[in-house]
């Protein structure tokens, strides 16, 4: 069954060979979808016939957002902590323990309901691929449970046993790292594609460079690919470790030295910026312009989580990237689609070349520029194209 989508005022393909600029923009365009994949893109006047037709009536269409960093398996919320922070309390990662306690106490049904609700909320805002981390269980059983649940809704599952040192291991980080790299990794690896560490020597709750290296090296030996929470609160060793170990992505990149930027520019690791976190913790934003000027591949993601940033909106992150990090609308939209795909090493999403997954987002607006131009307005959603 094939479907022709017509009436596209502006089609963002992320394929510069078929359209204008880095986003490969076509105007008055059409796209044909067959068997869940893009079969054809081009001018509406040259569109081939298809079994069915959807007219989007002069709207813009772009690849669905690829949100490459999210923490969606949890119970409870931290609205009170947010309020305290907005009243002057500092964020240091310590509130994660609150969510760990609530998550351990929750049933599978409660966690699954919350998780599915958040994924639906994301899709309703144009996100068609999402990476989901564990990290609020922090026992062998609870981490494996989080990943089993996450795997029900995405192939992009990430084992984050090294999120924080749980309270029962306080002062015994080495013992906890032995648990994470031993029985916990063994129980979690079958349900995970990635392994991640909150590398942050500036937080009393997170992990230093040596522990990060130990966890990532063990994860790789268990067949997992690497990503790192790096340089969020200080210019620690996370970014350089990520590049050295060939991680797909270094996430946050808020505090960078010259050596960090050089390492990113010389390696294949994507710098994933999470400006919703700086917004929600009232912190200085990453220097996106410095990274872009150095030629680093930049992605944008939400970091949706109950503590430091509880937004599921990629459009909001695009608006922040433009307003607060001085990315152009073109750079921000690319980073939220193709950039996210690069951060997940997914050649099949984040663009609309023939062969790509038919993951489309549609705007109630004629141009992708409206994503940043109309902040906070719900103009973007995933476009459902029936494939049977
Ligand atoms: Zn995170």
Boltz pocket constraint, residues with backbone or C-beta under 6 A from the ligand:
constraints:
  - pocket:
      binder: B
      contacts: [[A, 69], [A, 71], [A, 229], [A, 303], [A, 305]]
      max_distance: 6.0
